[in-house]
């Protein structure tokens, strides 16, 4: 997969979630929910896309056992990981983590809306 394709899929999911928007405070895309709550950042490289997300402690432990995941720089101590997305497998994982990161960072009323959508499917 080309990095631009990967980035397009990540962006599409991020912006499809309730009350999200894209910002670029550090020269690369950052996805936020509600009142300026970052839930993901993305950096498109020549051969891959780096995506940084917040996970629960349990999910983070599992994620960090994968070869393409590391503790995020600067914010890793707060529960953030960075995934190097290069193929369909790492993209699917990143998309699932993106949903979780959104859920962790969104206000309670938005989390409830997402949960009810999940229950319908």
N, CA, C and O atoms as a Tinker XYZ file with bonds, in Angstrom:
   484  protein
     1  N      0.831000   -1.192000    0.000000    73     2
     2  CA     0.000000    0.000000    0.000000    64     1     3
     3  C      0.869000    1.246000    0.000000    63     2     4     5
     4  O      1.923000    1.294000    0.634000    81     3
     5  N      0.411000    2.232000   -0.712000    73     3     6
     6  CA     1.125000    3.507000   -0.730000    64     5     7
     7  C      0.782000    4.312000    0.529000    63     6     8     9
     8  O     -0.353000    4.255000    1.003000    81     7
     9  N      1.739000    5.052000    1.070000    73     7    10
    10  CA     1.482000    5.856000    2.264000    64     9    11
    11  C      0.281000    6.800000    2.105000    63    10    12    13
    12  O     -0.463000    7.020000    3.061000    81    11
    13  N      0.094000    7.349000    0.917000    73    11    14
    14  CA    -1.048000    8.257000    0.735000    64    13    15
    15  C     -2.377000    7.512000    0.872000    63    14    16    17
    16  O     -3.344000    8.068000    1.394000    81    15
    17  N     -2.435000    6.264000    0.410000    73    15    18
    18  CA    -3.656000    5.455000    0.574000    64    17    19
    19  C     -3.919000    5.180000    2.050000    63    18    20    21
    20  O     -5.050000    5.284000    2.524000    81    19
    21  N     -2.863000    4.831000    2.761000    73    19    22
    22  CA    -2.978000    4.565000    4.202000    64    21    23
    23  C     -3.488000    5.822000    4.918000    63    22    24    25
    24  O     -4.413000    5.755000    5.727000    81    23
    25  N     -2.874000    6.957000    4.610000    73    23    26
    26  CA    -3.267000    8.220000    5.244000    64    25    27
    27  C     -4.718000    8.558000    4.934000    63    26    28    29
    28  O     -5.441000    9.037000    5.807000    81    27
    29  N     -5.148000    8.316000    3.710000    73    27    30
    30  CA    -6.538000    8.609000    3.329000    64    29    31
    31  C     -7.520000    7.773000    4.154000    63    30    32    33
    32  O     -8.561000    8.277000    4.574000    81    31
    33  N     -7.194000    6.506000    4.385000    73    31    34
    34  CA    -8.086000    5.628000    5.168000    64    33    35
    35  C     -8.121000    6.045000    6.637000    63    34    36    37
    36  O     -9.181000    6.036000    7.264000    81    35
    37  N     -6.977000    6.406000    7.177000    73    35    38
    38  CA    -6.928000    6.865000    8.568000    64    37    39
    39  C     -7.726000    8.164000    8.709000    63    38    40    41
    40  O     -8.542000    8.299000    9.620000    81    39
    41  N     -7.490000    9.106000    7.813000    73    39    42
    42  CA    -8.201000   10.393000    7.845000    64    41    43
    43  C     -9.712000   10.181000    7.707000    63    42    44    45
    44  O    -10.489000   10.798000    8.436000    81    43
    45  N    -10.130000    9.323000    6.787000    73    43    46
    46  CA   -11.560000    9.092000    6.563000    64    45    47
    47  C    -12.243000    8.577000    7.827000    63    46    48    49
    48  O    -13.324000    9.045000    8.184000    81    47
    49  N    -11.615000    7.614000    8.505000    73    47    50
    50  CA   -12.214000    7.102000    9.731000    64    49    51
    51  C    -12.222000    8.172000   10.819000    63    50    52    53
    52  O    -13.242000    8.383000   11.475000    81    51
    53  N    -11.102000    8.841000   11.010000    73    51    54
    54  CA   -11.008000    9.852000   12.063000    64    53    55
    55  C    -12.087000   10.925000   11.898000    63    54    56    57
    56  O    -12.727000   11.320000   12.872000    81    55
    57  N    -12.283000   11.387000   10.680000    73    55    58
    58  CA   -13.237000   12.473000   10.452000    64    57    59
    59  C    -14.684000   11.997000   10.362000    63    58    60    61
    60  O    -15.605000   12.812000   10.309000    81    59
    61  N    -14.886000   10.671000   10.344000    73    59    62
    62  CA   -16.252000   10.142000   10.318000    64    61    63
    63  C    -16.845000   10.031000   11.718000    63    62    64    65
    64  O    -18.055000    9.852000   11.861000    81    63
    65  N    -16.018000   10.135000   12.744000    73    63    66
    66  CA   -16.479000   10.021000   14.124000    64    65    67
    67  C    -17.130000   11.339000   14.567000    63    66    68    69
    68  O    -16.756000   12.401000   14.069000    81    67
    69  N    -18.089000   11.288000   15.488000    73    67    70
    70  CA   -18.830000   12.494000   15.879000    64    69    71
    71  C    -17.944000   13.626000   16.407000    63    70    72    73
    72  O    -17.049000   13.417000   17.226000    81    71
    73  N    -18.226000   14.822000   15.910000    73    71    74
    74  CA   -17.594000   16.075000   16.341000    64    73    75
    75  C    -16.074000   16.073000   16.244000    63    74    76    77
    76  O    -15.391000   16.598000   17.123000    81    75
    77  N    -15.542000   15.481000   15.168000    73    75    78
    78  CA   -14.091000   15.484000   14.971000    64    77    79
    79  C    -13.699000   16.514000   13.929000    63    78    80    81
    80  O    -14.512000   16.938000   13.108000    81    79
    81  N    -12.444000   16.904000   13.980000    73    79    82
    82  CA   -11.894000   17.817000   12.979000    64    81    83
    83  C    -10.387000   17.613000   12.902000    63    82    84    85
    84  O     -9.770000   17.036000   13.797000    81    83
    85  N     -9.815000   18.104000   11.809000    73    83    86
    86  CA    -8.378000   17.982000   11.589000    64    85    87
    87  C     -7.713000   19.323000   11.863000    63    86    88    89
    88  O     -8.227000   20.376000   11.486000    81    87
    89  N     -6.581000   19.270000   12.516000    73    87    90
    90  CA    -5.797000   20.447000   12.846000    64    89    91
    91  C     -4.359000   20.155000   12.412000    63    90    92    93
    92  O     -4.041000   19.015000   12.074000    81    91
    93  N     -3.497000   21.155000   12.418000    73    91    94
    94  CA    -2.102000   20.912000   12.060000    64    93    95
    95  C     -1.182000   21.811000   12.884000    63    94    96    97
    96  O     -0.471000   22.651000   12.331000    81    95
    97  N     -1.196000   21.631000   14.218000    73    95    98
    98  CA    -0.402000   22.520000   15.072000    64    97    99
    99  C      1.111000   22.314000   14.983000    63    98   100   101
   100  O      1.877000   23.218000   15.315000    81    99
   101  N      1.546000   21.131000   14.538000    73    99   102
   102  CA     2.987000   20.840000   14.500000    64   101   103
   103  C      3.474000   20.489000   13.101000    63   102   104   105
   104  O      4.522000   19.859000   12.958000    81   103
   105  N      2.741000   20.880000   12.074000    73   103   106
   106  CA     3.177000   20.632000   10.702000    64   105   107
   107  C      2.770000   19.285000   10.136000    63   106   108   109
   108  O      3.210000   18.919000    9.046000    81   107
   109  N      1.933000   18.532000   10.859000    73   107   110
   110  CA     1.388000   17.271000   10.361000    64   109   111
   111  C     -0.022000   17.128000   10.922000    63   110   112   113
   112  O     -0.345000   17.754000   11.932000    81   111
   113  N     -0.866000   16.319000   10.291000    73   111   114
   114  CA    -2.258000   16.227000   10.720000    64   113   115
   115  C     -2.433000   15.681000   12.134000    63   114   116   117
   116  O     -1.794000   14.712000   12.543000    81   115
   117  N     -3.322000   16.345000   12.857000    73   115   118
   118  CA    -3.727000   15.938000   14.192000    64   117   119
   119  C     -5.251000   15.897000   14.175000    63   118   120   121
   120  O     -5.893000   16.815000   13.666000    81   119
   121  N     -5.824000   14.846000   14.725000    73   119   122
   122  CA    -7.269000   14.707000   14.752000    64   121   123
   123  C     -7.758000   14.959000   16.168000    63   122   124   125
   124  O     -7.230000   14.415000   17.139000    81   123
   125  N     -8.787000   15.805000   16.256000    73   123   126
   126  CA    -9.296000   16.225000   17.560000    64   125   127
   127  C    -10.799000   16.012000   17.620000    63   126   128   129
   128  O    -11.487000   15.938000   16.602000    81   127
   129  N    -11.278000   15.916000   18.851000    73   127   130
   130  CA   -12.709000   15.753000   19.091000    64   129   131
   131  C    -13.154000   16.837000   20.062000    63   130   132   133
   132  O    -12.427000   17.222000   20.978000    81   131
   133  N    -14.372000   17.317000   19.829000    73   131   134
   134  CA   -15.002000   18.291000   20.720000    64   133   135
   135  C    -14.111000   19.509000   20.905000    63   134   136   137
   136  O    -13.671000   20.113000   19.927000    81   135
   137  N    -13.844000   19.869000   22.143000    73   135   138
   138  CA   -13.136000   21.099000   22.442000    64   137   139
   139  C    -11.622000   20.871000   22.521000    63   138   140   141
   140  O    -11.038000   20.883000   23.604000    81   139
   141  N    -10.999000   20.663000   21.356000    73   139   142
   142  CA    -9.542000   20.611000   21.251000    64   141   143
   143  C     -8.904000   19.403000   21.930000    63   142   144   145
   144  O     -7.785000   19.513000   22.433000    81   143
   145  N     -9.585000   18.243000   21.962000    73   143   146
   146  CA    -9.024000   17.029000   22.571000    64   145   147
   147  C     -8.419000   16.152000   21.475000    63   146   148   149
   148  O     -9.143000   15.521000   20.705000    81   147
   149  N     -7.099000   16.119000   21.411000    73   147   150
   150  CA    -6.417000   15.300000   20.412000    64   149   151
   151  C     -6.641000   13.824000   20.705000    63   150   152   153
   152  O     -6.506000   13.377000   21.844000    81   151
   153  N     -6.988000   13.062000   19.652000    73   151   154
   154  CA    -7.090000   11.618000   19.831000    64   153   155
   155  C     -6.178000   10.864000   18.874000    63   154   156   157
   156  O     -6.027000    9.649000   19.002000    81   155
   157  N     -5.561000   11.565000   17.908000    73   155   158
   158  CA    -4.612000   10.904000   17.004000    64   157   159
   159  C     -3.778000   11.955000   16.286000    63   158   160   161
   160  O     -4.224000   13.079000   16.055000    81   159
   161  N     -2.567000   11.565000   15.944000    73   159   162
   162  CA    -1.754000   12.384000   15.044000    64   161   163
   163  C     -1.157000   11.451000   14.000000    63   162   164   165
   164  O     -0.985000   10.255000   14.235000    81   163
   165  N     -0.847000   12.021000   12.848000    73   163   166
   166  CA    -0.392000   11.209000   11.726000    64   165   167
   167  C      0.731000   11.938000   10.999000    63   166   168   169
   168  O      0.695000   13.155000   10.817000    81   167
   169  N      1.719000   11.165000   10.592000    73   167   170
   170  CA     2.833000   11.716000    9.821000    64   169   171
   171  C      3.091000   10.792000    8.627000    63   170   172   173
   172  O      3.433000    9.622000    8.795000    81   171
   173  N      2.922000   11.339000    7.427000    73   171   174
   174  CA     3.102000   10.549000    6.212000    64   173   175
   175  C      4.580000   10.620000    5.805000    63   174   176   177
   176  O      5.124000   11.698000    5.563000    81   175
   177  N      5.210000    9.444000    5.737000    73   175   178
   178  CA     6.622000    9.322000    5.361000    64   177   179
   179  C      6.723000    8.747000    3.945000    63   178   180   181
   180  O      5.705000    8.489000    3.304000    81   179
   181  N      7.946000    8.548000    3.462000    73   179   182
   182  CA     8.132000    7.984000    2.120000    64   181   183
   183  C      7.606000    6.563000    1.986000    63   182   184   185
   184  O      7.015000    6.215000    0.963000    81   183
   185  N      7.816000    5.732000    3.015000    73   183   186
   186  CA     7.467000    4.312000    2.917000    64   185   187
   187  C      6.378000    3.845000    3.886000    63   186   188   189
   188  O      5.929000    2.702000    3.811000    81   187
   189  N      5.956000    4.726000    4.790000    73   187   190
   190  CA     4.962000    4.346000    5.789000    64   189   191
   191  C      4.265000    5.580000    6.344000    63   190   192   193
   192  O      4.609000    6.714000    6.011000    81   191
   193  N      3.281000    5.334000    7.194000    73   191   194
   194  CA     2.590000    6.396000    7.926000    64   193   195
   195  C      2.771000    6.106000    9.403000    63   194   196   197
   196  O      2.564000    4.980000    9.856000    81   195
   197  N      3.157000    7.121000   10.146000    73   195   198
   198  CA     3.228000    6.988000   11.596000    64   197   199
   199  C      1.942000    7.551000   12.169000    63   198   200   201
   200  O      1.550000    8.672000   11.848000    81   199
   201  N      1.289000    6.776000   13.014000    73   199   202
   202  CA     0.069000    7.249000   13.661000    64   201   203
   203  C      0.233000    7.059000   15.163000    63   202   204   205
   204  O      0.612000    5.986000   15.632000    81   203
   205  N     -0.063000    8.127000   15.910000    73   203   206
   206  CA     0.091000    8.114000   17.358000    64   205   207
   207  C     -1.295000    8.187000   17.982000    63   206   208   209
   208  O     -2.112000    9.036000   17.625000    81   207
   209  N     -1.545000    7.267000   18.933000    73   207   210
   210  CA    -2.875000    7.084000   19.511000    64   209   211
   211  C     -2.790000    6.758000   20.991000    63   210   212   213
   212  O     -1.775000    6.252000   21.469000    81   211
   213  N     -3.864000    7.052000   21.712000    73   211   214
   214  CA    -3.935000    6.704000   23.139000    64   213   215
   215  C     -4.694000    5.393000   23.280000    63   214   216   217
   216  O     -5.725000    5.188000   22.639000    81   215
   217  N     -4.172000    4.502000   24.131000    73   215   218
   218  CA    -4.819000    3.207000   24.366000    64   217   219
   219  C     -4.980000    2.958000   25.859000    63   218   220   221
   220  O     -4.340000    3.611000   26.684000    81   219
   221  N     -5.843000    2.004000   26.195000    73   219   222
   222  CA    -5.952000    1.578000   27.585000    64   221   223
   223  C     -4.659000    0.838000   27.944000    63   222   224   225
   224  O     -3.939000    0.398000   27.047000    81   223
   225  N     -4.355000    0.696000   29.220000    73   223   226
   226  CA    -3.139000   -0.030000   29.598000    64   225   227
   227  C     -3.092000   -1.454000   29.019000    63   226   228   229
   228  O     -2.034000   -1.917000   28.592000    81   227
   229  N     -4.237000   -2.140000   29.006000    73   227   230
   230  CA    -4.273000   -3.516000   28.490000    64   229   231
   231  C     -3.990000   -3.550000   26.983000    63   230   232   233
   232  O     -3.189000   -4.357000   26.511000    81   231
   233  N     -4.648000   -2.675000   26.249000    73   231   234
   234  CA    -4.436000   -2.618000   24.797000    64   233   235
   235  C     -3.005000   -2.191000   24.473000    63   234   236   237
   236  O     -2.388000   -2.708000   23.542000    81   235
   237  N     -2.491000   -1.253000   25.247000    73   235   238
   238  CA    -1.127000   -0.758000   25.013000    64   237   239
   239  C     -0.113000   -1.885000   25.200000    63   238   240   241
   240  O      0.830000   -2.006000   24.419000    81   239
   241  N     -0.299000   -2.699000   26.216000    73   239   242
   242  CA     0.621000   -3.808000   26.459000    64   241   243
   243  C      0.631000   -4.775000   25.269000    63   242   244   245
   244  O      1.691000   -5.225000   24.834000    81   243
   245  N     -0.549000   -5.086000   24.756000    73   243   246
   246  CA    -0.650000   -5.971000   23.586000    64   245   247
   247  C     -0.024000   -5.300000   22.363000    63   246   248   249
   248  O      0.760000   -5.915000   21.640000    81   247
   249  N     -0.377000   -4.038000   22.141000    73   247   250
   250  CA     0.126000   -3.319000   20.962000    64   249   251
   251  C      1.650000   -3.240000   20.969000    63   250   252   253
   252  O      2.289000   -3.449000   19.938000    81   251
   253  N      2.229000   -2.939000   22.124000    73   251   254
   254  CA     3.678000   -2.770000   22.194000    64   253   255
   255  C      4.440000   -4.070000   21.980000    63   254   256   257
   256  O      5.660000   -4.049000   21.814000    81   255
   257  N      3.741000   -5.199000   21.981000    73   255   258
   258  CA     4.411000   -6.465000   21.676000    64   257   259
   259  C      4.567000   -6.666000   20.165000    63   258   260   261
   260  O      5.282000   -7.568000   19.728000    81   259
   261  N      3.904000   -5.831000   19.378000    73   259   262
   262  CA     3.994000   -5.929000   17.916000    64   261   263
   263  C      5.233000   -5.200000   17.416000    63   262   264   265
   264  O      5.621000   -4.178000   17.982000    81   263
   265  N      5.863000   -5.719000   16.351000    73   263   266
   266  CA     7.127000   -5.127000   15.889000    64   265   267
   267  C      6.992000   -3.711000   15.320000    63   266   268   269
   268  O      7.986000   -2.990000   15.231000    81   267
   269  N      5.798000   -3.308000   14.938000    73   267   270
   270  CA     5.632000   -1.989000   14.325000    64   269   271
   271  C      5.068000   -0.938000   15.291000    63   270   272   273
   272  O      4.638000    0.132000   14.861000    81   271
   273  N      5.070000   -1.246000   16.595000    73   271   274
   274  CA     4.533000   -0.323000   17.590000    64   273   275
   275  C      5.597000    0.008000   18.622000    63   274   276   277
   276  O      6.328000   -0.867000   19.085000    81   275
   277  N      5.673000    1.292000   18.977000    73   275   278
   278  CA     6.579000    1.760000   20.030000    64   277   279
   279  C      5.825000    2.710000   20.950000    63   278   280   281
   280  O      4.760000    3.221000   20.602000    81   279
   281  N      6.389000    2.935000   22.114000    73   279   282
   282  CA     5.842000    3.952000   23.010000    64   281   283
   283  C      6.055000    5.303000   22.325000    63   282   284   285
   284  O      7.138000    5.571000   21.804000    81   283
   285  N      5.041000    6.139000   22.324000    73   283   286
   286  CA     5.129000    7.438000   21.644000    64   285   287
   287  C      6.135000    8.351000   22.336000    63   286   288   289
   288  O      6.245000    8.373000   23.562000    81   287
   289  N      6.860000    9.097000   21.518000    73   287   290
   290  CA     7.775000   10.100000   22.073000    64   289   291
   291  C      6.964000   11.185000   22.764000    63   290   292   293
   292  O      5.862000   11.514000   22.326000    81   291
   293  N      7.493000   11.728000   23.821000    73   291   294
   294  CA     6.927000   12.836000   24.594000    64   293   295
   295  C      5.682000   12.452000   25.386000    63   294   296   297
   296  O      5.572000   12.830000   26.552000    81   295
   297  N      4.730000   11.707000   24.790000    73   295   298
   298  CA     3.458000   11.430000   25.464000    64   297   299
   299  C      3.278000    9.953000   25.817000    63   298   300   301
   300  O      2.219000    9.564000   26.310000    81   299
   301  N      4.288000    9.136000   25.573000    73   299   302
   302  CA     4.197000    7.709000   25.864000    64   301   303
   303  C      3.868000    7.414000   27.314000    63   302   304   305
   304  O      3.132000    6.472000   27.607000    81   303
   305  N      4.399000    8.201000   28.210000    73   303   306
   306  CA     4.134000    7.965000   29.636000    64   305   307
   307  C      2.678000    8.221000   30.010000    63   306   308   309
   308  O      2.236000    7.844000   31.096000    81   307
   309  N      1.931000    8.862000   29.108000    73   307   310
   310  CA     0.508000    9.117000   29.344000    64   309   311
   311  C     -0.386000    8.104000   28.628000    63   310   312   313
   312  O     -1.602000    8.287000   28.560000    81   311
   313  N      0.210000    7.045000   28.096000    73   311   314
   314  CA    -0.586000    5.984000   27.493000    64   313   315
   315  C     -0.674000    6.019000   25.971000    63   314   316   317
   316  O     -1.543000    5.364000   25.395000    81   315
   317  N      0.197000    6.759000   25.313000    73   315   318
   318  CA     0.161000    6.884000   23.858000    64   317   319
   319  C      1.196000    5.972000   23.207000    63   318   320   321
   320  O      2.294000    5.780000   23.730000    81   319
   321  N      0.824000    5.418000   22.064000    73   319   322
   322  CA     1.737000    4.581000   21.276000    64   321   323
   323  C      1.849000    5.173000   19.872000    63   322   324   325
   324  O      1.006000    5.964000   19.448000    81   323
   325  N      2.903000    4.777000   19.161000    73   323   326
   326  CA     3.047000    5.141000   17.750000    64   325   327
   327  C      3.173000    3.856000   16.950000    63   326   328   329
   328  O      3.995000    2.992000   17.252000    81   327
   329  N      2.338000    3.750000   15.921000    73   327   330
   330  CA     2.376000    2.586000   15.035000    64   329   331
   331  C      2.917000    3.015000   13.679000    63   330   332   333
   332  O      2.535000    4.053000   13.138000    81   331
   333  N      3.819000    2.191000   13.138000    73   331   334
   334  CA     4.345000    2.401000   11.787000    64   333   335
   335  C      3.477000    1.553000   10.855000    63   334   336   337
   336  O      3.583000    0.326000   10.832000    81   335
   337  N      2.627000    2.220000   10.096000    73   335   338
   338  CA     1.650000    1.525000    9.257000    64   337   339
   339  C      2.204000    1.395000    7.834000    63   338   340   341
   340  O      2.503000    2.386000    7.167000    81   339
   341  N      2.329000    0.138000    7.395000    73   339   342
   342  CA     2.928000   -0.122000    6.075000    64   341   343
   343  C      2.079000   -1.024000    5.184000    63   342   344   345
   344  O      2.264000   -1.048000    3.967000    81   343
   345  N      1.143000   -1.771000    5.790000    73   343   346
   346  CA     0.389000   -2.767000    5.018000    64   345   347
   347  C     -1.015000   -2.910000    5.590000    63   346   348   349
   348  O     -1.370000   -2.224000    6.549000    81   347
   349  N     -1.805000   -3.788000    5.013000    73   347   350
   350  CA    -3.199000   -3.958000    5.430000    64   349   351
   351  C     -3.305000   -4.398000    6.891000    63   350   352   353
   352  O     -4.177000   -3.917000    7.616000    81   351
   353  N     -2.435000   -5.301000    7.330000    73   351   354
   354  CA    -2.488000   -5.777000    8.715000    64   353   355
   355  C     -2.254000   -4.653000    9.716000    63   354   356   357
   356  O     -3.027000   -4.485000   10.660000    81   355
   357  N     -1.192000   -3.886000    9.512000    73   355   358
   358  CA    -0.903000   -2.796000   10.452000    64   357   359
   359  C     -1.949000   -1.686000   10.326000    63   358   360   361
   360  O     -2.238000   -1.007000   11.311000    81   359
   361  N     -2.518000   -1.490000    9.143000    73   359   362
   362  CA    -3.570000   -0.494000    8.962000    64   361   363
   363  C     -4.834000   -0.894000    9.726000    63   362   364   365
   364  O     -5.436000   -0.061000   10.403000    81   363
   365  N     -5.236000   -2.154000    9.622000    73   363   366
   366  CA    -6.436000   -2.609000   10.338000    64   365   367
   367  C     -6.270000   -2.422000   11.844000    63   366   368   369
   368  O     -7.200000   -1.992000   12.525000    81   367
   369  N     -5.084000   -2.747000   12.362000    73   367   370
   370  CA    -4.818000   -2.545000   13.790000    64   369   371
   371  C     -4.905000   -1.061000   14.141000    63   370   372   373
   372  O     -5.524000   -0.688000   15.138000    81   371
   373  N     -4.285000   -0.223000   13.321000    73   371   374
   374  CA    -4.284000    1.214000   13.583000    64   373   375
   375  C     -5.703000    1.791000   13.554000    63   374   376   377
   376  O     -6.033000    2.664000   14.357000    81   375
   377  N     -6.528000    1.315000   12.646000    73   375   378
   378  CA    -7.909000    1.804000   12.572000    64   377   379
   379  C     -8.698000    1.402000   13.819000    63   378   380   381
   380  O     -9.495000    2.186000   14.334000    81   379
   381  N     -8.476000    0.203000   14.292000    73   379   382
   382  CA    -9.147000   -0.235000   15.522000    64   381   383
   383  C     -8.678000    0.605000   16.709000    63   382   384   385
   384  O     -9.487000    1.018000   17.540000    81   383
   385  N     -7.374000    0.858000   16.787000    73   383   386
   386  CA    -6.835000    1.683000   17.869000    64   385   387
   387  C     -7.324000    3.116000   17.764000    63   386   388   389
   388  O     -7.519000    3.779000   18.782000    81   387
   389  N     -7.524000    3.599000   16.552000    73   387   390
   390  CA    -8.041000    4.951000   16.344000    64   389   391
   391  C     -9.426000    5.083000   16.985000    63   390   392   393
   392  O     -9.716000    6.077000   17.651000    81   391
   393  N    -10.268000    4.082000   16.781000    73   391   394
   394  CA   -11.605000    4.081000   17.409000    64   393   395
   395  C    -11.477000    4.111000   18.936000    63   394   396   397
   396  O    -12.195000    4.846000   19.614000    81   395
   397  N    -10.560000    3.310000   19.463000    73   395   398
   398  CA   -10.374000    3.269000   20.912000    64   397   399
   399  C     -9.840000    4.596000   21.435000    63   398   400   401
   400  O    -10.295000    5.084000   22.470000    81   399
   401  N     -8.890000    5.176000   20.735000    73   399   402
   402  CA    -8.323000    6.447000   21.156000    64   401   403
   403  C     -9.400000    7.533000   21.172000    63   402   404   405
   404  O     -9.465000    8.347000   22.093000    81   403
   405  N    -10.235000    7.531000   20.147000    73   403   406
   406  CA   -11.354000    8.472000   20.108000    64   405   407
   407  C    -12.230000    8.272000   21.350000    63   406   408   409
   408  O    -12.571000    9.234000   22.038000    81   407
   409  N    -12.586000    7.028000   21.625000    73   407   410
   410  CA   -13.462000    6.721000   22.744000    64   409   411
   411  C    -12.848000    7.197000   24.064000    63   410   412   413
   412  O    -13.558000    7.716000   24.926000    81   411
   413  N    -11.542000    7.024000   24.224000    73   411   414
   414  CA   -10.865000    7.440000   25.457000    64   413   415
   415  C    -10.813000    8.953000   25.616000    63   414   416   417
   416  O    -10.848000    9.466000   26.735000    81   415
   417  N    -10.731000    9.663000   24.505000    73   415   418
   418  CA   -10.550000   11.115000   24.558000    64   417   419
   419  C    -11.846000   11.917000   24.406000    63   418   420   421
   420  O    -11.888000   13.089000   24.780000    81   419
   421  N    -12.882000   11.314000   23.873000    73   419   422
   422  CA   -14.133000   12.032000   23.624000    64   421   423
   423  C    -14.898000   12.277000   24.930000    63   422   424   425
   424  O    -14.784000   11.501000   25.878000    81   423
   425  N    -15.678000   13.363000   24.967000    73   423   426
   426  CA   -16.547000   13.581000   26.120000    64   425   427
   427  C    -17.557000   12.432000   26.257000    63   426   428   429
   428  O    -17.876000   11.767000   25.271000    81   427
   429  N    -18.046000   12.206000   27.447000    73   427   430
   430  CA   -18.920000   11.062000   27.735000    64   429   431
   431  C    -20.119000   10.974000   26.806000    63   430   432   433
   432  O    -20.475000    9.882000   26.363000    81   431
   433  N    -20.750000   12.108000   26.500000    73   431   434
   434  CA   -21.947000   12.048000   25.657000    64   433   435
   435  C    -21.623000   11.571000   24.239000    63   434   436   437
   436  O    -22.458000   10.932000   23.600000    81   435
   437  N    -20.441000   11.869000   23.750000    73   435   438
   438  CA   -20.045000   11.385000   22.423000    64   437   439
   439  C    -19.680000    9.903000   22.483000    63   438   440   441
   440  O    -19.970000    9.160000   21.545000    81   439
   441  N    -19.057000    9.471000   23.557000    73   439   442
   442  CA   -18.742000    8.045000   23.712000    64   441   443
   443  C    -20.024000    7.224000   23.691000    63   442   444   445
   444  O    -20.084000    6.166000   23.066000    81   443
   445  N    -21.037000    7.714000   24.369000    73   443   446
   446  CA   -22.316000    7.002000   24.407000    64   445   447
   447  C    -22.927000    6.905000   23.016000    63   446   448   449
   448  O    -23.512000    5.879000   22.666000    81   447
   449  N    -22.795000    7.967000   22.215000    73   447   450
   450  CA   -23.338000    7.954000   20.853000    64   449   451
   451  C    -22.615000    6.901000   20.012000    63   450   452   453
   452  O    -23.249000    6.190000   19.232000    81   451
   453  N    -21.304000    6.799000   20.164000    73   451   454
   454  CA   -20.518000    5.818000   19.412000    64   453   455
   455  C    -20.862000    4.401000   19.865000    63   454   456   457
   456  O    -20.984000    3.496000   19.040000    81   455
   457  N    -21.017000    4.209000   21.171000    73   455   458
   458  CA   -21.385000    2.894000   21.690000    64   457   459
   459  C    -22.719000    2.443000   21.131000    63   458   460   461
   460  O    -22.874000    1.272000   20.785000    81   459
   461  N    -23.694000    3.349000   21.032000    73   459   462
   462  CA   -25.006000    2.960000   20.511000    64   461   463
   463  C    -24.920000    2.635000   19.029000    63   462   464   465
   464  O    -25.654000    1.771000   18.549000    81   463
   465  N    -24.042000    3.306000   18.291000    73   463   466
   466  CA   -23.820000    2.954000   16.873000    64   465   467
   467  C    -23.229000    1.560000   16.762000    63   466   468   469
   468  O    -23.639000    0.777000   15.905000    81   467
   469  N    -22.263000    1.240000   17.628000    73   467   470
   470  CA   -21.629000   -0.075000   17.610000    64   469   471
   471  C    -22.640000   -1.174000   17.913000    63   470   472   473
   472  O    -22.593000   -2.251000   17.319000    81   471
   473  N    -23.551000   -0.898000   18.836000    73   471   474
   474  CA   -24.547000   -1.902000   19.207000    64   473   475
   475  C    -25.515000   -2.186000   18.064000    63   474   476   477
   476  O    -26.046000   -3.293000   17.965000    81   475
   477  N    -25.750000   -1.201000   17.199000    73   475   478
   478  CA   -26.663000   -1.383000   16.065000    64   477   479
   479  C    -26.058000   -2.278000   14.993000    63   478   480   481
   480  O    -26.786000   -2.883000   14.205000    81   479
   481  N    -24.726000   -2.368000   14.958000    73   479   482
   482  CA   -24.057000   -3.146000   13.883000    64   481   483
   483  C    -23.615000   -4.491000   14.346000    63   482   484
   484  O    -23.043000   -5.254000   13.567000    81   483
